[in-house]
């Protein structure tokens, strides 16, 4: 028998200084950079939920790593509670009965090990088995049978409230209204005595993840559409009698996202955002820089005056997202000669269901430094008719709401350019966002004329993204003028991204690019086409689209071929095709 001698060599990574190894652990835990480039991915939590398990994995390798992990408090700063912590136990006397309780052992361990580090909190009550067709009206907020997780929200918040002075972000996700309602009630109870509140809170996200409800006229569940009280009063740390005197209730709050969650908008703008209402921007040290209001049915949307006060309270706003929400434009609301001034606003993402309301909303915002605009027809996918977005496109090109009667019938580019040249001589006719560099159009339906008017009005456009907006591409063609010269719309264009269903789109793009180059336009160097394949079964009215992404180098466009579900991915030529293996397989067979 031979004797084998095993030589133990120390791992090179353990030779690193403790500080460097601790930094590596921190990067492995909190690097939440996602590689997902799906354009439909709209909502992102402030951190990756996987960061919760990584510290435990690192601490389980051996004693040296465990000591470093336990001594690095920032590794444990992600606090997550989800349905995975709800434990069901059978009752001994009744086989069909269950008891449920909340396992808070991991949460308590992370709270203790994070010590005094700022913490990011995620409460995820989404249930994969929830049936969106169930009627929430029949279930009360405290009915454990309908909403078993709602009863655990107070227990979770009671554990987290003593650490409120360390909160850096708070995210609550739910499919249903009940858990969010309970959380709002607890967060809106003022303290009895003055406390610290959440002075380090930077991000606040409350999301009801059911986009269908935003298209309804009335709130569901109907019996709970009213929500009185002062929103997030508990976070201010001020007692009820002293709340109005707070000059900076949440001094570090920068990002606010409310998706499917409505508040008492008057109290919200007065008590939570009111610090900036009566002060010039130069004297404001902190306020919201990113605001999202999405998926609110018409009944619970803020009035026009309430929405205006919210915007005025955010003079340092840099990003605004309004999707199936925004103000209610009741009868009598008209365009204003004094829109809300947002000089630092750089991005607007607007998803609309009524094109006139969308144009009216933008007309009340003065954002001269806006560089990125994304507009989307967010009507429900089963809507019988497409919304004609011509009035919105014309407003974006001219800055006027009363030019919607301009003929948008299919006509020559020469007639269009003649019209624009004549009207643009008037200094009052100009695009409201002259510094636009990035434009995204999603499901925007109109004939070519309004698109042409828009791209002609924004000469600084560098990046264009089109999703199921087929008539926008011809608008990039050179325009013949009266002097027999050709003017090139958006001459500075550098990249084009297209999500399309029609195969003909790539031929249209080739033609447009050739014509632009013939007229002297610089080459569009970055082109990315995503061909979507409808995979609806026969008889279905609504199709599900699968995206086939294509890599583009320079101006050479390559197009991927879709693969039918019936093909064997391991067959020669399949997705997992290996030419050498295929050749060897043929020989062996």
C-alpha positions in Angstrom: 0.0 0.0 0.0 1.3 3.4 -1.0 1.4 6.2 1.4 0.2 9.6 0.1 1.4 12.7 1.8 -1.0 15.6 1.7 0.7 19.0 1.6 -1.4 21.7 3.1 -0.9 25.1 1.4 -2.6 28.2 2.9 -5.1 29.8 0.5 -3.7 32.9 -1.0 -6.9 34.9 -0.2 -6.3 34.4 3.5 -2.9 36.0 3.2 -4.7 39.3 2.4 -5.0 42.0 5.1 -8.2 41.8 7.1 -9.3 45.2 5.8 -9.0 44.1 2.2 -10.8 40.8 2.8 -13.5 42.7 4.6 -13.9 45.0 1.6 -14.1 42.0 -0.7 -16.9 40.6 1.5 -18.7 43.9 1.3 -18.6 44.0 -2.5 -19.8 40.3 -2.7 -22.7 41.1 -0.4 -23.9 44.5 -1.6 -23.0 44.6 -5.3 -26.6 44.6 -6.6 -25.7 45.6 -10.2 -28.1 43.6 -12.3 -27.2 42.1 -15.7 -30.9 42.1 -16.7 -31.5 44.5 -19.6 -35.2 43.8 -20.0 -36.7 47.1 -21.0 -40.0 46.1 -19.3 -38.3 46.0 -15.8 -39.5 49.2 -14.3 -39.2 48.7 -10.6 -36.0 48.0 -8.7 -35.6 47.7 -4.9 -32.7 49.6 -3.4 -30.8 46.3 -2.8 -30.7 42.8 -3.9 -32.6 40.3 -1.6 -29.8 37.8 -2.2 -27.5 40.1 -0.1 -29.2 38.8 3.0 -27.9 35.2 2.6 -24.4 36.1 1.4 -23.0 37.1 4.9 -24.1 33.7 6.3 -22.4 31.9 3.4 -19.2 33.8 3.9 -19.2 33.2 7.7 -19.7 29.5 7.2 -16.4 28.9 5.3 -14.1 28.7 8.3 -13.2 30.4 11.5 -11.1 33.2 10.0 -13.8 34.2 7.6 -16.4 34.0 10.2 -14.5 36.3 12.5 -14.1 38.9 9.7 -17.8 38.6 8.7 -19.1 39.0 12.2 -16.8 42.0 12.8 -17.9 43.8 9.6 -21.3 45.3 10.6 -22.1 46.6 7.1 -22.4 43.0 5.8 -25.6 42.6 7.9 -27.3 45.8 7.0 -29.9 44.3 4.6 -33.0 43.4 6.6 -35.5 41.3 4.6 -38.8 39.8 5.7 -40.9 37.7 3.2 -43.3 34.9 3.0 -40.4 32.5 3.5 -40.4 33.5 7.2 -44.0 32.6 7.7 -44.1 29.1 9.2 -47.2 26.8 9.2 -47.6 24.1 11.7 -50.3 21.5 11.9 -52.6 21.5 14.9 -52.4 18.1 16.6 -56.1 17.7 17.3 -57.2 18.8 13.8 -55.3 17.5 10.7 -56.8 20.2 8.5 -56.0 23.1 10.8 -52.8 25.0 10.8 -51.1 27.6 13.0 -48.9 30.2 11.5 -46.2 32.2 13.1 -43.4 34.5 12.0 -39.8 33.3 12.3 -37.8 36.4 13.2 -34.6 34.7 14.2 -32.7 35.8 11.1 -34.1 39.4 11.3 -33.1 39.6 14.9 -29.6 38.3 14.2 -29.0 40.8 11.4 -30.3 43.7 13.6 -27.8 42.7 16.3 -24.8 42.1 14.0 -25.3 45.3 12.0 -24.8 47.3 15.2 -24.9 51.0 14.4 -24.6 50.7 10.6 -27.4 52.2 8.4 -29.9 49.5 7.4 -31.9 48.8 4.2 -35.3 47.2 4.9 -37.4 45.1 2.5 -40.8 43.7 3.6 -42.0 41.6 0.7 -45.5 40.3 1.2 -46.1 39.2 -2.4 -47.6 35.7 -2.7 -46.9 33.7 -5.9 -50.2 31.8 -5.3 -52.3 34.9 -5.0 -55.2 35.0 -7.5 -55.6 38.5 -8.9 -59.3 37.7 -9.7 -60.1 37.3 -6.0 -62.3 40.0 -4.6 -60.4 41.9 -1.9 -63.7 43.6 -0.9 -64.9 40.5 0.7 -61.9 40.3 3.0 -61.3 42.6 5.8 -57.9 44.0 6.7 -57.5 41.8 9.7 -58.9 38.6 8.2 -56.1 36.1 8.6 -57.7 33.7 6.2 -57.7 36.1 3.3 -54.5 38.0 4.1 -52.4 35.9 6.5 -49.3 38.2 6.1 -51.2 41.4 7.1 -51.4 40.3 10.7 -47.6 40.0 10.9 -46.9 43.6 9.7 -47.2 45.1 13.3 -44.9 42.5 14.7 -42.2 43.2 12.0 -42.5 47.0 12.5 -42.3 46.6 16.3 -38.9 44.9 15.8 -37.7 47.6 13.4 -39.0 50.8 15.0 -36.3 50.9 17.8 -33.8 51.0 14.9 -35.6 53.7 13.0 -32.7 56.2 13.6 -30.6 53.8 11.4 -33.1 53.4 8.5 -31.5 54.2 5.2 -34.2 52.8 2.9 -37.7 51.2 3.5 -39.4 49.1 0.8 -42.7 47.4 1.2 -44.1 45.2 -1.6 -47.5 43.6 -1.7 -50.0 42.1 -4.2 -53.0 43.2 -2.0 -54.0 46.3 -0.2 -54.3 44.9 3.3 -50.6 44.6 4.3 -49.9 48.1 2.8 -52.9 49.5 4.7 -51.7 48.1 8.0 -48.2 49.3 7.3 -49.4 52.8 6.5 -51.5 53.0 9.6 -48.5 52.1 11.8 -46.2 54.5 9.9 -48.7 57.3 10.2 -49.1 57.2 14.0 -47.4 60.2 15.6 -45.2 59.5 18.6 -46.3 60.4 22.1 -43.1 62.1 22.8 -40.4 63.7 20.7 -38.0 61.1 19.3 -35.3 60.7 16.7 -37.6 59.5 13.9 -35.8 58.5 10.7 -33.3 61.3 10.1 -31.1 59.2 7.8 -33.9 57.8 5.6 -33.0 58.3 1.9 -35.4 56.0 0.0 -39.0 55.2 0.7 -40.9 52.7 -1.6 -44.4 51.4 -1.2 -45.7 49.3 -4.0 -48.9 47.4 -4.7 -47.8 45.1 -7.5 -51.1 44.9 -9.5 -51.0 47.1 -12.5 -54.5 46.3 -13.6 -56.1 48.2 -10.7 -54.7 51.5 -11.9 -56.9 51.4 -14.9 -60.1 51.3 -12.9 -62.2 54.4 -12.1 -62.9 53.3 -8.5 -60.4 52.1 -5.8 -60.5 48.4 -4.8 -61.3 47.3 -2.1 -64.1 50.0 -2.2 -64.6 50.2 1.5 -61.0 51.2 2.2 -60.4 54.0 -0.4 -60.3 56.7 2.2 -57.0 57.2 4.1 -57.0 60.0 6.6 -54.2 61.0 9.0 -50.7 62.4 8.4 -48.7 60.1 6.2 -45.4 58.8 7.7 -45.9 60.8 10.8 -44.0 58.2 12.8 -40.9 58.7 10.6 -40.7 62.4 11.6 -40.1 61.6 15.3 -42.3 64.5 16.3 -45.4 64.3 18.6 -48.8 65.0 17.1 -49.0 68.5 18.6 -45.6 69.5 17.2 -45.7 68.0 13.8 -46.5 71.2 11.9 -43.5 72.9 13.4 -41.0 70.6 11.8 -38.7 72.4 9.4 -37.1 69.3 8.0 -39.2 66.2 8.9 -37.1 63.8 6.7 -34.0 65.8 5.9 -32.3 63.1 3.8 -35.2 61.7 1.9 -34.2 61.8 -1.7 -36.2 59.0 -3.4 -40.0 58.5 -3.0 -41.9 55.8 -4.9 -45.6 55.2 -4.5 -47.0 52.5 -6.8 -50.7 51.7 -6.3 -50.5 53.4 -2.8 -52.4 56.6 -2.2 -52.2 59.0 0.7 -53.9 62.1 2.0 -52.2 64.2 -0.6 -52.9 67.5 1.2 -51.4 66.4 4.5 -48.5 64.7 2.6 -47.5 67.9 0.8 -48.0 70.1 3.9 -46.4 68.0 6.7 -43.9 65.8 4.9 -42.8 67.9 2.0 -43.8 71.3 3.3 -40.3 72.4 4.3 -39.6 73.5 0.8 -42.9 75.2 -0.1 -42.0 78.8 1.0 -38.3 78.8 0.4 -36.2 79.6 -2.7 -34.1 76.6 -4.0 -30.9 78.3 -3.0 -31.9 78.0 0.7 -33.1 74.4 0.6 -30.5 71.9 1.8 -32.4 68.7 1.2 -35.6 67.5 -0.5 -36.8 64.8 -2.9 -34.8 64.3 -6.0 -36.6 61.3 -7.5 -40.4 61.0 -7.4 -42.6 58.3 -8.8 -46.4 58.2 -8.6 -47.8 55.2 -10.5 -50.9 53.0 -10.8 -53.4 55.1 -9.1 -57.1 54.8 -10.2 -58.8 58.1 -10.9 -60.7 58.2 -7.6 -57.6 58.3 -5.4 -55.3 60.5 -7.6 -54.4 63.9 -6.3 -56.3 66.9 -7.5 -54.5 69.3 -9.8 -53.9 71.7 -6.9 -52.6 68.9 -4.7 -50.3 67.7 -7.4 -49.0 71.2 -8.1 -48.1 71.6 -4.4 -46.3 68.3 -4.4 -44.1 69.4 -7.3 -43.5 72.9 -5.8 -42.2 71.1 -2.7 -39.6 69.3 -4.7 -37.6 72.2 -6.4 -34.4 70.0 -6.5 -36.2 67.2 -8.4 -34.1 65.4 -11.0 -36.3 62.5 -12.0 -40.1 62.3 -12.3 -42.0 59.2 -13.1 -45.8 59.4 -13.6 -47.4 56.2 -14.9 -51.2 55.7 -14.9 -51.4 58.4 -12.2 -50.8 62.2 -12.0 -53.4 64.8 -11.3 -57.1 64.7 -12.0 -57.9 67.2 -14.6 -61.4 68.1 -13.6 -63.6 70.5 -15.4 -62.2 74.0 -15.3 -58.5 73.1 -15.2 -56.7 75.0 -18.0 -53.1 75.5 -19.1 -51.2 77.9 -17.0 -48.9 80.8 -17.9 -46.9 80.0 -14.7 -45.9 76.4 -14.7 -44.0 74.8 -11.8 -40.3 75.6 -12.2 -38.1 72.5 -11.9 -34.7 73.8 -13.1 -32.8 70.6 -12.1 -35.2 68.1 -13.6 -33.3 65.9 -16.0 -35.7 62.9 -16.6 -39.4 62.5 -17.1 -41.0 59.1 -17.6 -44.7 59.5 -18.5 -47.1 56.6 -19.0 -50.5 58.0 -19.9 -54.0 56.6 -20.6 -55.4 59.9 -21.9 -53.3 61.8 -24.4 -54.9 65.2 -23.7 -54.2 64.9 -20.0 -50.6 63.9 -20.7 -50.1 67.1 -22.8 -51.8 69.2 -20.1 -49.6 67.7 -17.4 -46.4 68.5 -19.3 -47.6 72.0 -20.0 -47.6 72.7 -16.2 -43.9 71.8 -15.8 -41.1 74.1 -16.7 -38.0 72.0 -17.1 -35.6 73.8 -19.3 -32.7 71.4 -18.6 -34.6 68.2 -19.3 -32.3 65.8 -21.2 -34.3 62.5 -21.1 -38.0 62.0 -21.9 -39.8 58.7 -22.0 -43.5 58.6 -23.0 -45.6 55.5 -23.1 -49.2 54.7 -24.1 -50.0 52.8 -20.9 -53.6 51.9 -21.8 -54.6 48.4 -20.8 -53.4 45.8 -23.3 -56.9 44.6 -23.9 -58.2 48.0 -24.9 -60.1 47.8 -28.2 -58.6 50.9 -29.7 -55.2 52.6 -29.8 -54.9 56.1 -28.4 -53.9 58.6 -31.1 -51.0 60.4 -29.5 -50.7 63.1 -32.1 -51.8 66.0 -29.7 -49.0 65.0 -27.3 -46.4 64.8 -30.0 -47.4 68.2 -31.4 -47.3 69.8 -28.0 -43.7 68.4 -27.5 -42.7 69.9 -30.8 -44.4 73.3 -30.5 -45.2 74.0 -26.9 -48.8 74.8 -27.7 -51.9 72.8 -26.7 -54.1 74.6 -29.2 -52.3 73.3 -32.3 -53.9 69.9 -32.2 -56.1 70.8 -35.1 -53.1 70.9 -37.4 -53.6 68.3 -40.1 -51.9 65.0 -39.2 -53.0 63.2 -42.3 -50.3 61.4 -44.3 -48.7 64.0 -46.4 -45.4 64.9 -47.9 -42.4 65.8 -45.8 -42.1 69.0 -47.9 -45.5 70.2 -46.7 -44.6 69.4 -43.1 -41.3 71.2 -43.2 -42.9 74.2 -44.9 -45.5 74.4 -42.1 -42.9 74.1 -39.3 -40.6 76.7 -41.0 -43.4 79.1 -41.1 -44.5 78.6 -37.5 -41.0 78.5 -36.1 -40.4 82.1 -37.2 -42.6 83.1 -34.3 -40.3 83.0 -31.3 -43.2 81.7 -29.1 -43.4 78.4 -31.1 -40.7 76.2 -29.6 -40.3 72.9 -28.0 -40.8 73.0 -24.2 -37.7 70.8 -23.7 -35.0 72.2 -26.0 -32.1 70.3 -24.4 -33.5 66.8 -25.0 -30.8 64.3 -25.8 -32.6 61.0 -25.1 -36.1 60.2 -26.3 -38.0 56.9 -25.7 -41.4 56.2 -27.3 -43.3 53.1 -26.2 -46.5 52.0 -27.9 -47.0 55.6 -29.2 -49.5 55.6 -32.0 -49.7 58.4 -34.6 -49.1 58.9 -38.3 -45.6 60.0 -39.5 -46.3 63.8 -39.5 -46.4 64.4 -35.7 -43.2 62.3 -35.3 -41.5 64.4 -38.0 -42.5 67.6 -36.3 -41.1 66.4 -33.0 -37.7 65.1 -34.3 -37.3 68.3 -36.3 -37.8 70.4 -33.1 -35.1 68.7 -31.0 -31.8 69.0 -32.9 -29.7 67.9 -29.9 -31.3 64.4 -29.9 -28.5 61.8 -29.6 -30.3 58.6 -28.4 -33.7 57.3 -29.7 -35.5 54.3 -28.4 -38.6 53.0 -30.1 -40.9 50.2 -28.8 -43.8 49.2 -31.1 -43.9 52.6 -32.6 -43.6 51.9 -36.3 -44.4 55.3 -37.8 -41.5 57.0 -36.0 -38.7 55.7 -38.2 -39.7 57.5 -41.4 -39.7 60.8 -39.5 -35.9 60.6 -39.5 -35.7 60.9 -43.3 -34.2 64.1 -44.7 -36.8 66.8 -45.4 -36.9 68.6 -48.8 -37.2 72.4 -48.4 -38.3 75.1 -50.8 -34.7 75.9 -51.7 -34.2 72.3 -53.0 -31.9 71.5 -50.1 -32.4 68.6 -47.7 -32.6 69.2 -44.0 -31.7 66.3 -41.7 -33.9 65.9 -38.6 -31.9 65.2 -35.4 -28.6 65.4 -37.1 -26.7 64.6 -33.9 -28.3 61.2 -33.5 -25.8 58.6 -32.3 -27.8 55.5 -31.4 -31.1 53.9 -32.1 -32.7 51.1 -30.1 -35.8 49.4 -31.5 -38.2 46.9 -30.1 -40.5 45.7 -32.9 -42.7 42.8 -34.1 -42.6 43.4 -37.8 -39.7 42.0 -39.9 -40.1 44.9 -42.3 -38.8 47.3 -39.6 -35.2 46.4 -40.3 -35.6 47.2 -44.0 -37.2 50.5 -43.1 -34.3 51.3 -40.8 -31.7 50.4 -43.5 -33.4 52.7 -46.0 -33.6 55.6 -43.5 -30.0 55.3 -42.6 -28.9 55.2 -46.2 -30.9 58.3 -47.1 -29.5 60.2 -44.1 -25.9 59.4 -45.0 -26.5 60.4 -48.6 -27.6 63.8 -47.3 -24.5 64.2 -45.3 -25.7 63.1 -41.9 -23.1 61.5 -39.6 -23.3 57.7 -39.4 -25.4 56.4 -36.5 -22.8 54.1 -34.9 -24.9 52.2 -32.3 -28.0 50.3 -33.5 -29.7 47.7 -31.4 -32.8 45.9 -32.7 -34.9 43.6 -30.5 -37.2 41.4 -32.5 -40.2 40.3 -30.6 -42.0 37.1 -31.5 -45.6 36.7 -30.6 -46.1 33.3 -28.9 -49.9 33.4 -28.4 -51.7 30.2 -28.9 -54.4 30.0 -31.6 -57.6 31.6 -30.5 -56.0 33.9 -28.0 -56.5 37.6 -28.4 -53.5 38.8 -26.3 -50.1 37.6 -27.3 -47.0 37.3 -25.1 -43.9 38.6 -26.7 -40.5 37.0 -26.4 -37.5 39.3 -27.0 -34.6 38.2 -29.1 -31.7 40.5 -28.5 -29.1 41.2 -31.1 -25.6 42.5 -30.7 -24.5 45.3 -33.0 -21.0 46.4 -33.7 -20.5 49.7 -35.3 -23.1 50.2 -38.1 -23.3 46.5 -39.0 -26.7 45.3 -38.0 -27.2 41.6 -37.2 -30.7 40.1 -36.7 -31.4 37.0 -34.6 -33.7 34.3 -35.8 -36.4 33.1 -33.5 -36.6 29.4 -32.6 -39.9 27.6 -32.4 -40.7 25.8 -29.1 -41.0 22.5 -31.0 -37.3 22.4 -32.0 -34.9 20.4 -30.0 -32.3 22.9 -28.5 -29.8 20.1 -28.3 -30.1 19.0 -31.9 -27.5 20.1 -34.5 -28.1 23.8 -35.1 -30.0 24.2 -31.8 -29.5 26.7 -29.1 -26.9 24.5 -27.4 -25.2 23.6 -30.7 -21.5 22.7 -30.4 -20.2 22.1 -34.0 -17.3 19.8 -32.8 -19.7 17.7 -30.7 -22.2 17.5 -33.5 -19.6 16.3 -35.9 -18.4 13.6 -33.4 -22.0 12.6 -32.7 -22.6 12.0 -36.4 -19.5 9.8 -36.6 -20.5 7.8 -33.5 -24.0 7.4 -34.7 
